[in-house]
Each structure stands twice: as C-alpha cells, then as structure tokens.
C-alpha cells in the first residue's frame, strides 16, 4: 500500500583545518545541525558553507543542502566539492530515484568538478565515486548505479579511515542495495558494523546517528538503533527530519510517547521551514503520519481525529488541493480501520485525486464493507482496488522501477476479508496468512494494521481463541505495544478462561496509554484490572 508502507535541537561547529578531529577553536554557527568536519581545498570563507551543506545532506534536507552548495560554488568557482555537493543533493538515496534529466544534471556537475586541478586526492575519490552513480550511460539501471557507487565509497572509506563522513556515506550506500521486497539484513548489519564505532567516536555527527536509525529500521534490528534515536534530535535540532527520524525506531519498539514528542517537534520545525521556502511540505505531513499512528496506539482517538482538520494549516498544502485531499484520505482511512469503525470505513468519500492515489481509500472501503456484512459493497471496492494495483504496477514498470515479487499485500487483505464476508472462511484464513507472511518477509514500514493482526481477528471471530492468541502474540513480538493486538490478546485469553494472562495484557494496554486516553476499549481493560 502506497501510503502505509513508507519509503521515510547541540550546536553545528565548523573547522577549516585539514584533520577530522573536532577543533576546539571551531566557530559556532547559528544553525544547530550537528558537528561536521569536512575539509576541502575551497577558500577559507567557503569552508563553513561546505560543512553546513554536508551537515544538511546527512540529514536529508536536500533542498536546503543544494542551495548551500550552490552558494559555495558561487563564492568559490574553483571549489570542486561544491559541485560534488550539488550533484549529491539530487540523489535522494532512500526516497526516490533521480529522473534522467537529474542524472544528466548530476553528471554535468561532476564532470566539471573533475576538471578543477586544485582538488585533492580525497576530493577526487569522492567525485569519482559519485560519477559511478551519475554515469553517462542511459542503459544503466538504478540498482547498477547504486551498486557501483557503493563499491566506490567502500574504497574511499578504506583509503580515508579518519574521515567519519566517508564511513557514513559508505554505510548509507549499503542500505540502497536491496531490491524491492528484500530487507537485506546482511547489508544492514554491515552498515551498523561501520557506523556504530564511528558514532561512539563522533557522538555529535548527524550522519552517523541518522544512518544507524535507518540501518536498524527493521523488527529484528530496531533495538540496535535506540541509542542513536535518542541522540539524533539533540545532535541536529534545526533539522526537521532529524527531529522526526528517531520515531522510526520508537514506532518499531512501541515507544508511543517518545514518538509523539518527536513528531510534534518535527512537524512544528517543518512548518517553519516550509513557510520560509527551505523545504517541501512532505517533511511536515510525514511527521503527522507518524503522529496520527502513535496517537491511535496510545489510545488517543480525539487527538488522531484532530489531525485531519490540522492538515488545512500545513503551509505547503494550502495551494495544493489534490495533495491535501490525498493526505486527508490517508488519515481518514487509517483512523477508521485502526478504530474498527467498519461502517465509517465503508462509507469513506472517494476524493478527487489521481486514480493511483486512491488505493488507500478503496482498501479501507473494501475491508469496512466486508466487516459490516456488505458483501456487494466489499466486492465492488475490492475490484476497484485490484484495478488500481494493476495500474500502479504498470506505472512502476513504465518508469523503470523494480517491483517486489508477489501479490500486493493491500489487495490480499481486501480479498481475504471479502472471502470472509462470503462465508469462505478457509480461503479467507489462507489468503490472510499468505499476506502476513509476505508482509513480514518484506518487513514494510507499516503505519497501519498488520495482516497477521487481521488474521488473529478472523480466528477470534471464528471462535478459535487459542489460535487467535498465538497470532496476536506473534504480532506483538514484531510490533510491540500495538493497541489492537494487546486488546485482542487480552480478549482471546479471557475466552480461554485464562484470567491472569488476560489481566496482564489489559494492564499492559493501560500502561502504554496516557491518562486522558479515550479509546472505548480502555474502559473494559480498566474494569477488569480494578476487579
């Protein structure tokens, strides 16, 4: 599913010296973006600008980074690394693939950089590595470019081990190598092995903390990213992405209040940056996505509902009606499904947006209709979703994007609930089980109910509480502290007559929710605990 499987405050000091150790004499700047020491052969007045550009690049503030490197290039036309920076700001390594015109633009920057004779051997190594990605070969696939760049950065890292930036960029490159649908745990572990010692040696470096979080952003590895997650926002508080990024680990570990605090700060910072035209609106809406999900998991229905109206105040969306309607549809669908408001989900309005953006709405409408007993409504919504998924995959192929093998998980979920509504229970369970296995194998970053939790719900409704409890426990192992999984596990335990286990699950549910939490399930939990 396009929207639910996402791609994604320490002082910045600069040193114009040639070493990589932090200089005690480095002059503090207004921006608090982390501590970056990236020596170049550029003029002394340009060196602080270059350090700022690299710090922004490490925090994926691509627009502002490009602007900063452009400023450096204007101040010093012989600054080869300013041209390198302009090219690298076009390569959003974990977000999207550069279009042909951007590949050509990046190649032009780097070819010009190589012609500057003042560049040092280290600078030329960085530039050559970037050229391996921005190579002038229209037939080169994105994966081939990414692999060539990673291999080259490995050599830069080995040749200049005192440069923490080389280690950081090499580790980041490892995270781009997996094909769609492959978590690539070995490369993630390899990246962590590079980043972890560097992070402890350079605890205020933004890239090391940032990329550790990305490397550990899986169910299995998330605990290894917790230290970096709790430090990154302190390292680079003037980067809205740095304020948000820790919540990837907080969500993986079910630390809802930490996620809420992180994304409230990130959304506020992104709004400020957007008003000043330093960044795009999606930095704010991405933080709001995580905030919505975290409110739901911590029992705060009213807070989650309020976010739908709050979208109208997002600066970058005020004049983008289609984008605003799209984001609103995401929140409405998630809220209805997470809160089990099936009729609300079934009756969701179809927004006037691109057909490819309607997958989330029809996914929710299909499930809502099926769980409301409206078989015909579920069938129509599922058929529409199937059309959208087919168009989505055709569009991906058209643009040269690799597609994960196997059926779309969102469509399988809808088909499973349709089969359930039709009374085909064995088919429903088998279809949902396959969807759960596929989702866990690919480990999508999910801000929505998981198919294994839906499987558990099916089993509980079919009066198979023991089987349901086992599935809820499996959900909680990979996604700790999910509200519905805890409540479902408690209910299944009650059905089995296991009062002590039910009490433990209810107690855990209450403990992850704030005192003002208002989801109605909490009344049942609190009543049982009190008795």
C-alpha positions in Angstrom: 0.0 0.0 0.0 1.5 3.3 -1.1 0.9 5.3 2.0 1.1 2.8 4.8 4.4 1.2 3.6 6.7 4.2 3.6 9.8 4.6 1.8 10.9 7.9 5.3 17.7 20.8 18.8 23.7 20.8 20.0 25.5 23.3 18.0 26.9 22.9 14.5 30.5 23.8 14.5 32.9 24.0 11.6 36.6 23.6 11.2 38.6 24.7 8.3 41.6 22.6 9.3 42.8 19.5 7.5 42.2 17.0 10.2 38.9 15.2 11.0 39.0 15.6 14.8 36.7 18.2 16.1 38.6 21.5 16.5 38.2 23.3 19.8 38.6 26.6 18.0 35.8 25.9 15.5 33.4 28.8 15.4 29.8 28.1 16.3 27.1 28.9 13.7 23.5 29.8 14.1 22.3 26.5 12.6 22.3 23.6 15.0 22.8 20.7 12.5 25.4 18.6 14.2 29.2 18.6 14.3 30.6 18.1 10.8 34.3 18.5 9.8 34.6 18.1 6.0 37.9 19.7 5.0 38.2 20.8 1.3 40.5 22.7 -0.9 38.0 25.5 -1.1 38.7 29.0 0.1 38.6 29.6 3.9 35.4 31.7 3.7 33.7 28.9 1.8 34.7 26.1 4.2 32.0 26.8 6.8 29.4 26.8 4.0 30.6 23.5 2.8 30.4 22.0 6.3 26.9 23.2 6.6 26.0 21.7 3.2 27.3 18.3 4.2 25.5 18.5 7.5 22.2 19.2 5.7 23.0 16.4 3.3 23.5 14.0 6.2 20.0 14.9 7.5 18.3 14.6 4.0 17.5 18.3 3.9 18.1 18.1 0.2 16.6 21.4 -1.0 18.5 23.5 1.6 21.6 21.4 1.0 21.5 22.1 -2.7 21.0 25.8 -2.0 24.0 25.8 0.3 26.3 24.0 -2.1 25.2 26.4 -4.8 26.2 29.3 -2.6 29.6 27.8 -2.0 30.1 27.3 -5.8 29.3 31.0 -6.4 31.7 32.1 -3.7 34.5 29.9 -5.0 34.1 28.7 -8.6 37.2 26.5 -8.1 35.6 24.6 -5.2 35.3 21.2 -6.7 33.4 19.7 -3.7 30.7 22.4 -4.0 29.9 20.8 -7.4 30.1 17.3 -5.8 27.6 18.5 -3.2 25.2 19.9 -5.9 25.2 16.5 -7.5 24.7 14.5 -4.3 21.8 16.7 -3.3 20.0 15.3 -6.4 20.4 11.7 -5.2 17.8 11.0 -2.5 19.2 7.6 -1.7 16.4 6.1 0.4 13.5 8.1 -1.1 13.3 8.1 -4.8 15.3 7.5 -8.0 16.7 10.5 -9.9 14.9 11.0 -13.3 17.0 11.1 -16.5 17.3 14.8 -16.5 18.6 14.9 -12.9 21.1 12.1 -13.7 22.3 14.3 -16.6 22.5 17.3 -14.4 24.5 15.5 -11.7 26.9 14.1 -14.3 27.5 17.6 -15.6 28.3 18.9 -12.1 30.8 16.1 -11.5 32.5 16.3 -14.9 33.1 20.0 -14.2 34.4 19.1 -10.7 37.0 16.7 -12.1 38.4 19.4 -14.3 39.4 21.5 -11.3 43.0 20.8 -10.8 43.1 22.1 -7.2 41.1 19.2 -6.0 42.9 16.9 -3.5 43.2 13.1 -4.0 40.5 12.6 -1.3 38.2 15.0 -3.1 38.8 13.3 -6.4 37.9 10.0 -4.8 34.5 11.4 -3.6 33.8 12.9 -7.0 34.7 9.7 -8.9 32.5 7.7 -6.6 29.6 10.0 -7.3 30.3 9.7 -11.0 29.9 5.9 -10.7 26.2 6.7 -9.8 25.7 9.6 -12.2 27.5 7.7 -15.0 26.7 8.8 -18.6 25.0 5.5 -19.6 21.3 5.7 -20.3 21.1 1.9 -20.2 22.5 1.6 -16.6 19.8 0.6 -14.2 19.3 2.3 -10.9 20.4 -0.8 -9.0 23.6 -1.0 -11.1 24.3 2.7 -10.4 23.7 2.2 -6.7 26.0 -0.8 -6.6 28.8 0.9 -8.4 28.6 3.9 -6.1 28.6 1.7 -3.0 31.7 -0.2 -4.2 33.5 3.1 -4.9 32.5 4.5 -1.5 33.8 1.4 0.2 37.2 2.2 -1.3 37.0 5.8 -0.2 36.2 4.7 3.3 39.1 2.3 3.3 41.5 4.9 1.9 40.5 7.6 4.3 39.5 5.8 7.6 40.0 9.0 9.6 37.1 10.6 7.7 33.8 9.8 9.5 31.9 11.2 6.5 33.4 8.5 4.2 32.2 5.8 6.6 28.8 7.4 6.9 28.2 7.8 3.2 29.5 4.2 2.6 27.2 2.8 5.2 24.2 4.7 3.7 25.1 3.3 0.3 24.7 -0.2 1.6 21.1 0.5 2.6 20.2 1.2 -1.1 21.3 -2.1 -2.5 18.4 -4.4 -1.6 15.8 -4.9 -4.4 12.2 -4.1 -3.5 10.7 -6.5 -1.1 14.1 -7.6 0.3 15.1 -6.4 3.8 18.7 -7.3 3.1 19.6 -7.9 6.8 23.3 -8.7 6.0 23.9 -5.3 4.4 22.1 -3.6 7.2 24.3 -5.4 9.7 27.3 -4.5 7.7 26.2 -0.8 7.8 25.7 -1.0 11.5 29.2 -2.5 12.0 30.7 0.5 10.1 28.5 3.1 11.8 28.4 2.0 15.4 32.2 2.5 16.3 32.2 5.8 14.3 29.1 7.0 16.2 30.7 6.4 19.5 33.9 8.2 18.4 32.0 11.1 16.9 28.8 11.3 19.0 27.7 14.6 17.6 28.0 13.7 13.9 24.5 13.8 12.3 25.0 11.3 9.5 26.3 8.5 11.8 23.3 8.8 14.1 20.9 9.2 11.2 22.1 6.2 9.2 22.2 4.0 12.3 18.5 4.6 12.6 17.9 3.7 9.0 20.1 0.6 9.2 18.2 -0.6 12.3 14.7 0.2 11.0 13.5 -3.4 11.0 11.6 -5.5 13.5 14.8 -7.5 14.3 17.4 -4.8 14.5 15.4 -1.9 16.0 17.0 -2.2 19.5 20.4 -1.5 17.9 19.2 1.9 16.8 17.7 3.1 20.0 20.7 4.9 21.3 21.1 6.8 18.1 17.4 7.6 18.0 17.6 9.2 21.4 20.6 11.3 20.4 19.9 12.4 16.8 17.3 15.1 17.6 19.7 16.5 20.2 22.5 16.5 17.6 20.6 18.3 14.9 17.6 20.1 16.4 17.4 22.6 13.5 16.7 19.8 11.0 13.0 18.8 10.9 14.0 15.4 9.5 16.4 14.8 12.4 13.6 15.6 14.8 11.3 13.1 13.1 13.7 10.3 12.2 14.0 8.8 15.8 10.4 7.9 15.7 11.1 5.2 13.2 12.8 3.3 16.0 10.3 4.5 18.6 7.4 3.1 16.5 9.2 -0.2 15.9 9.6 -0.6 19.7 6.2 0.7 20.6 7.5 3.8 22.5 4.5 5.9 21.7 5.1 8.9 23.8 8.6 9.3 22.5 7.3 9.0 19.0 4.6 11.6 19.8 7.1 14.1 21.2 9.5 13.5 18.3 6.9 14.2 15.6 5.2 17.2 17.4 8.6 18.8 17.3 9.4 17.7 13.7 6.0 18.9 12.4 6.5 22.3 14.0 10.0 22.7 12.6 9.0 21.6 9.2 6.1 24.1 9.1 8.5 26.9 9.9 11.0 25.7 7.2 8.1 25.4 4.7 6.9 28.9 5.4 10.4 30.1 4.7 10.6 28.0 1.5 13.5 26.0 2.8 11.8 22.6 2.5 8.8 20.8 1.0 5.5 20.1 2.8 6.1 16.3 3.0 8.5 16.8 5.8 5.6 18.0 7.9 3.0 15.6 6.7 5.4 12.6 7.1 5.8 13.6 10.8 2.0 14.0 11.1 1.6 10.5 9.6 3.7 9.0 12.4 1.9 11.3 14.9 -1.5 10.0 13.9 -0.4 6.4 14.2 1.2 7.0 17.6 -1.9 8.7 18.9 -4.0 5.7 17.9 -1.7 3.3 19.5 -1.6 5.3 22.8 -5.4 5.3 23.0 -5.9 8.9 21.9 -8.8 8.8 19.4 -9.7 12.5 19.7 -6.1 13.6 19.1 -5.9 11.4 16.0 -9.2 12.8 14.7 -8.0 16.4 15.2 -5.0 15.8 12.9 -7.4 15.5 9.9 -8.5 19.1 10.3 -5.0 20.2 11.2 -3.9 19.4 7.6 -5.5 22.6 6.4 -2.9 24.5 8.3 0.1 22.8 6.7 1.8 25.7 4.9 2.9 23.8 1.8 -0.5 22.3 1.2 -2.6 25.5 1.3 -2.4 25.9 -2.5 -2.2 22.2 -3.4 -5.8 20.9 -3.2 -5.1 17.5 -4.7 -2.2 16.8 -2.4 -4.1 18.0 0.6 -7.1 15.8 -0.3 -4.8 12.8 -0.7 -3.2 13.3 2.7 -6.6 13.7 4.3 -7.8 10.4 2.7 -4.8 8.6 4.3 -5.7 9.8 7.8 -9.4 9.1 7.4 -8.7 5.5 6.2 -6.1 4.8 8.8 -8.3 6.1 11.6 -11.4 4.2 10.6 -9.6 0.8 10.2 -7.5 1.2 13.4 -10.5 2.2 15.4 -12.6 -0.7 14.0 -15.3 1.8 12.7 -16.3 -0.5 9.9 -19.3 1.4 8.6 -17.2 4.6 8.7 -14.5 2.9 6.6 -17.1 1.5 4.2 -18.6 4.9 3.6 -15.4 6.9 3.2 -15.7 9.5 0.4 -13.7 9.0 -2.7 -11.5 12.1 -3.1 -11.0 13.9 -6.4 -7.4 12.8 -6.7 -5.2 10.8 -9.1 -6.5 7.2 -9.6 -3.2 5.8 -8.4 -3.6 7.7 -5.1 -7.0 6.0 -4.4 -5.6 2.7 -3.3 -5.7 3.5 0.4 -9.3 4.7 0.2 -10.5 1.6 -1.6 -8.5 -0.7 0.6 -10.3 0.8 3.7 -13.7 0.8 1.9 -13.3 -2.9 1.0 -12.4 -4.0 4.5 -15.0 -1.8 6.1 -17.8 -3.1 3.9 -16.7 -6.7 4.4 -16.6 -6.4 8.1 -20.0 -4.6 8.1 -21.6 -7.6 6.2 -22.0 -5.7 3.0 -20.7 -8.3 0.6 -21.6 -6.5 -2.6 -20.0 -3.3 -1.4 -16.9 -5.2 -0.4 -16.7 -6.9 -3.8 -17.0 -3.6 -5.7 -14.4 -1.9 -3.6 -12.0 -4.9 -4.0 -12.5 -4.9 -7.7 -11.7 -1.2 -7.9 -8.6 -1.8 -5.7 -7.4 -4.6 -8.0 -7.7 -2.2 -11.0 -5.7 0.4 -9.1 -3.0 -2.1 -8.1 -2.6 -3.3 -11.7 -2.3 0.3 -12.8 0.1 1.1 -10.0 2.4 -1.8 -11.0 2.2 -0.9 -14.7 3.2 2.7 -13.8 6.2 1.4 -11.8 7.3 -0.7 -14.7 6.9 2.2 -17.1 9.2 4.4 -15.0 11.8 1.6 -14.7 11.1 0.9 -11.1 11.7 -2.6 -9.8 8.6 -4.3 -8.3 8.6 -6.5 -5.3 7.7 -10.1 -6.1 4.4 -11.5 -5.0 0.9 -10.1 -4.8 0.2 -6.7 -3.3 -0.4 -7.1 0.4 -3.2 -4.5 0.5 -5.1 -6.3 -2.2 -4.7 -9.6 -0.5 -6.0 -8.2 2.7 -9.1 -6.9 0.9 -9.6 -10.2 -0.9 -9.3 -12.1 2.4 -12.0 -10.1 4.1 -14.2 -10.4 1.1 -13.9 -14.2 1.2 -14.7 -14.0 5.0 -17.8 -11.9 4.3 -18.9 -14.5 1.7 -18.5 -17.3 4.3 -15.4 -18.8 2.7 -13.6 -19.0 5.9 -10.8 -21.4 4.9 -10.0 -19.3 1.9 -10.0 -16.1 4.0 -7.6 -17.5 6.5 -5.2 -18.9 4.0 -5.2 -15.7 1.9 -4.6 -13.6 5.0 -1.9 -15.9 6.3 0.0 -15.6 3.0 -0.4 -11.8 3.1 1.0 -11.8 6.7 4.0 -14.0 5.7 4.7 -11.7 2.7 4.5 -8.5 4.8 6.8 -9.9 7.5 9.2 -11.3 4.9 9.5 -7.8 3.3 9.2 -6.0 6.7 7.4 -3.0 5.2 7.5 0.1 7.4 3.9 -0.1 8.4 1.7 2.7 9.9 -1.4 0.5 9.7 -2.9 -2.7 11.0 -0.8 -5.7 10.0 -2.3 -8.6 8.1 -1.3 -11.0 10.9 -3.4 -9.0 13.3 -6.3 -9.2 10.9 -5.7 -13.0 10.8 -5.9 -13.1 14.6 -9.1 -11.1 14.4 -10.6 -13.6 12.0 -9.7 -16.5 14.2 -11.1 -14.9 17.3 -14.4 -14.1 15.5 -14.5 -17.7 14.3 -14.3 -18.8 18.0 -10.8 -20.1 17.8 -9.3 -18.1 20.7 -6.2 -20.3 21.2 -5.1 -19.9 17.6 -6.0 -16.2 17.7 -3.9 -15.6 20.9 -0.9 -17.2 19.2 -1.2 -14.9 16.3 -1.7 -11.8 18.5 1.5 -12.8 20.4 3.3 -13.1 17.0 2.2 -9.6 16.1 3.4 -8.2 19.4 6.8 -9.8 19.0 7.4 -7.9 15.8 5.4 -4.8 16.6 5.4 -4.3 20.4 2.6 -2.4 22.2 0.1 -2.2 19.3 -3.2 -1.2 20.9 -5.4 -3.6 19.0 -3.1 -6.6 19.3 -2.9 -6.1 23.1 -6.7 -5.8 23.4 -7.2 -8.7 21.0 -4.8 -10.9 23.0 -6.5 -10.0 26.3 -9.9 -10.8 24.8 -8.7 -14.1 23.5 -7.1 -15.0 26.8 -10.4 -14.2 28.5 -12.3 -16.5 26.1 -9.9 -19.3 27.1 -10.6 -18.7 30.8 -7.1 -17.5 31.5 -7.9 -14.5 33.7 -4.3 -13.9 34.8 -3.0 -13.7 31.3 -5.9 -11.5 30.2 -5.2 -9.2 33.2 -1.5 -8.9 32.1 -2.5 -7.9 28.6 -5.1 -5.4 29.8 -2.5 -4.0 32.3 0.0 -3.6 29.5 -2.6 -1.9 27.4 -3.5 0.6 30.1 0.2 1.3 30.8 1.0 2.4 27.2 -1.9 4.9 27.2 -1.8 8.3 28.6 -4.3 9.2 31.4 -6.5 11.2 29.1 -6.7 8.3 26.5 -10.2 8.0 25.3 -10.5 4.9 23.1 -13.5 3.0 24.4 -11.7 -0.4 24.8 -9.8 1.1 27.7 -13.0 1.1 29.9 -13.1 -2.7 29.6 -9.4 -3.0 30.4 -9.6 -0.7 33.4 -12.7 -2.5 34.8 -11.0 -5.9 34.6 -7.8 -4.7 36.2 -9.8 -3.0 39.0 -11.7 -6.2 39.9 
